[in-house]
Amino acid sequence: MKSFTLGLAASLTAAASAFSAIAPTTTSIYDGLRSTPLVRASDASPILLANEWRSNTPFGIADETAVVLPATDKMFFVGVGSAQAAAEFASEMNIDPSICFGDEGGSVGDVLNLNKGMKTMWNPPAVSTMMERNDEASLKALGEAYKNAADKIGIQNLAPKNMQDTLRQGGTFVFRGADLKLEHYDEKVGDNAKIEDILAIIGK
């Protein structure tokens, strides 16, 4: 499911054709989150994410970068895919499934205007960047988590139903109430928000 960090994007992989050209406004992002449901990993219930955070506390929605953040009730993890895929992601990464969500069909990704398409996939510098962010042991653990998840529920259930959705990139967004404090769109694979920036905004 590939994550976008509203705190996290994804279906351990994560949709359609060309780059998105126009970024949505802060108001349209927040209103979109208030009207476009996700499915919660813990019980597969439809959830409007903006109803889940407190008005005076910073909350983030983040991509796969956020799996290395300290445990916090201020972060939500969202990825393209089903509640089942999100639940398996939570299990493998030892994250509370009640803060993990699936974006089945990519509708929330569309609301956020996340980048998508084949042109977003080719990013050789991402390999060196990932190696800088993660040591060999952590990358191996991540690979094993993907394999374990696929072995448990099958790759068909782990991946989005529409394979075009695997071409969607993620992003990171931090809100205080309706006020958007941090907005990051992954332009290509591995182009994640800096962990230090996320931590600074949410006050950890």
C-alpha positions as CSV (number, residue, x, y, z in Angstrom):
1,M,0.0,0.0,0.0
2,K,1.6,3.3,-1.0
3,S,1.2,6.0,1.4
4,F,0.6,9.7,1.3
5,T,1.2,11.1,4.6
6,L,-1.8,13.1,5.5
7,G,0.5,11.5,7.9
8,L,1.1,8.3,5.2
9,A,0.3,7.6,1.6
10,A,-0.4,4.0,0.3
11,S,-1.1,0.4,-0.4
12,L,2.3,-1.0,0.3
13,T,2.9,0.4,-3.2
14,A,0.9,3.1,-4.4
15,A,-2.6,6.5,-10.2
16,A,-3.4,7.2,-13.6
17,S,-1.9,9.3,-16.5
18,A,-0.2,12.6,-16.4
19,F,1.1,15.2,-13.9
20,S,-1.4,17.2,-12.0
21,A,-1.0,20.8,-13.2
22,I,-2.7,23.0,-10.6
23,A,-2.3,22.6,-6.9
24,P,-5.5,22.8,-4.9
25,T,-6.1,25.7,-2.4
26,T,-5.9,25.2,1.4
27,T,-9.6,25.5,1.6
28,S,-10.3,23.0,-1.2
29,I,-7.9,20.5,0.4
30,Y,-9.6,20.8,3.8
31,D,-13.1,20.7,2.4
32,G,-12.2,17.7,0.2
33,L,-11.0,15.8,3.3
34,R,-14.3,16.7,5.1
35,S,-16.4,15.2,2.2
36,T,-14.3,12.4,0.8
37,P,-14.2,9.2,3.0
38,L,-11.3,6.8,3.6
39,V,-11.6,3.3,5.0
40,R,-10.1,2.7,8.4
41,A,-7.8,-0.3,8.8
42,S,-9.0,-1.4,12.2
43,D,-12.6,-1.9,11.2
44,A,-13.1,-1.0,7.5
45,S,-15.4,1.8,8.5
46,P,-15.8,4.8,6.2
47,I,-14.1,7.8,7.9
48,L,-13.9,11.5,7.1
49,L,-10.4,12.2,8.2
50,A,-10.8,15.9,8.9
51,N,-13.4,14.9,11.6
52,E,-10.8,12.9,13.4
53,W,-8.3,15.6,14.5
54,R,-8.7,18.3,17.2
55,S,-9.0,21.9,16.2
56,N,-6.1,23.2,18.2
57,T,-3.6,20.4,17.8
58,P,-1.4,20.0,14.7
59,F,-2.2,16.8,12.8
60,G,-0.3,15.3,9.9
61,I,-1.1,13.1,7.0
62,A,2.1,11.6,5.7
63,D,3.8,9.2,3.2
64,E,6.1,6.3,3.8
65,T,8.7,8.6,5.4
66,A,6.5,8.8,8.4
67,V,7.0,5.2,9.4
68,V,10.2,6.2,11.1
69,L,8.6,9.0,13.2
70,P,8.1,8.5,16.9
71,A,4.8,7.1,18.0
72,T,2.3,9.9,18.2
73,D,-1.5,10.4,18.1
74,K,-0.9,13.4,15.8
75,M,-0.2,11.5,12.7
76,F,-2.5,9.6,10.3
77,F,-1.2,7.1,7.6
78,V,-3.1,6.9,4.4
79,G,-2.4,4.8,1.3
80,V,-4.0,3.9,-2.0
81,G,-5.7,0.5,-1.5
82,S,-8.2,-1.3,0.7
83,A,-8.8,-1.4,4.4
84,Q,-7.3,-4.9,4.3
85,A,-4.1,-3.7,2.8
86,A,-3.9,-0.8,5.3
87,A,-4.5,-3.3,8.1
88,E,-1.7,-5.5,6.9
89,F,0.6,-2.4,6.6
90,A,-0.2,-1.5,10.2
91,S,0.5,-5.0,11.4
92,E,3.8,-5.3,9.6
93,M,5.0,-1.8,10.7
94,N,3.6,-2.2,14.2
95,I,1.4,0.9,13.9
96,D,-2.0,1.3,15.5
97,P,-4.5,0.3,12.8
98,S,-7.0,2.9,14.0
99,I,-4.7,5.6,12.6
100,C,-4.1,3.8,9.2
101,F,-6.5,4.3,6.3
102,G,-7.0,3.0,2.8
103,D,-7.9,5.3,-0.1
104,E,-9.7,2.8,-2.2
105,G,-10.0,4.1,-5.8
106,G,-7.7,7.0,-5.0
107,S,-10.5,9.6,-4.5
108,V,-8.7,11.4,-1.6
109,G,-5.5,11.4,-3.7
110,D,-7.5,13.2,-6.4
111,V,-8.8,15.7,-3.8
112,L,-5.2,16.4,-2.8
113,N,-4.2,16.6,-6.4
114,L,-1.3,14.2,-5.8
115,N,1.1,13.7,-8.7
116,K,0.5,10.6,-10.8
117,G,1.6,8.8,-14.0
118,M,4.6,7.0,-15.5
119,K,6.6,10.2,-15.6
120,T,6.6,10.4,-11.8
121,M,8.2,6.9,-11.4
122,W,11.7,7.4,-12.8
123,N,13.9,9.0,-10.2
124,P,17.4,7.5,-10.0
125,P,18.5,10.0,-7.3
126,A,15.9,8.5,-5.0
127,V,18.0,5.4,-4.5
128,S,20.9,7.4,-3.0
129,T,18.5,9.5,-1.0
130,M,16.8,6.5,0.4
131,M,20.2,5.0,1.4
132,E,21.0,8.3,3.2
133,R,17.7,8.2,5.1
134,N,17.8,4.5,5.9
135,D,20.6,2.0,6.8
136,E,20.8,-1.4,5.2
137,A,19.1,-3.1,8.1
138,S,16.0,-0.8,7.9
139,L,15.7,-1.2,4.1
140,K,15.9,-5.0,4.6
141,A,13.3,-4.9,7.2
142,L,11.0,-2.9,4.9
143,G,11.5,-5.4,2.1
144,E,10.7,-8.3,4.5
145,A,7.6,-6.5,5.6
146,Y,6.3,-6.2,2.0
147,K,7.1,-9.9,1.4
148,N,5.4,-11.0,4.6
149,A,2.3,-8.9,3.8
150,A,2.1,-10.4,0.3
151,D,2.5,-13.9,1.7
152,K,-0.3,-13.3,4.2
153,I,-3.0,-11.8,2.1
154,G,-1.8,-12.3,-1.4
155,I,-0.3,-9.6,-3.8
156,Q,-3.8,-9.2,-5.4
157,N,-5.2,-8.1,-2.1
158,L,-2.2,-6.0,-1.2
159,A,-2.1,-4.0,-4.4
160,P,-4.9,-1.5,-5.5
161,K,-7.7,-3.1,-7.6
162,N,-6.8,-0.7,-10.4
163,M,-3.1,-1.1,-11.1
164,Q,-3.0,2.4,-12.5
165,D,-3.3,3.5,-8.8
166,T,0.2,2.2,-8.2
167,L,1.5,5.1,-10.2
168,R,0.3,7.7,-7.8
169,Q,2.8,9.6,-5.7
170,G,2.3,10.6,-2.1
171,G,2.6,13.8,-0.1
172,T,2.7,15.2,3.4
173,F,0.2,17.6,4.9
174,V,0.0,19.0,8.4
175,F,-3.1,20.9,9.6
176,R,-4.0,22.8,12.7
177,G,-7.8,22.7,12.5
178,A,-8.6,23.9,9.0
179,D,-5.3,25.8,8.7
180,L,-2.7,24.0,6.5
181,K,0.7,24.3,8.1
182,L,2.8,22.1,5.9
183,E,2.1,21.0,2.3
184,H,4.5,18.7,0.4
185,Y,3.8,16.9,-2.9
186,D,6.1,14.1,-3.9
187,E,7.1,14.9,-7.5
188,K,8.6,11.5,-8.1
189,V,9.3,8.2,-6.3
190,G,11.3,8.9,-3.1
191,D,10.7,12.6,-3.1
192,N,9.4,12.7,0.5
193,A,9.1,15.5,3.0
194,K,11.9,15.9,5.4
195,I,11.3,14.2,8.7
196,E,12.7,17.2,10.6
197,D,10.2,19.5,8.9
198,I,7.3,17.2,9.9
199,L,8.5,16.9,13.5
200,A,9.0,20.7,13.8
201,I,5.5,21.4,12.7
202,I,3.7,18.9,14.9
203,G,5.8,19.9,17.9
204,K,7.6,16.6,18.6
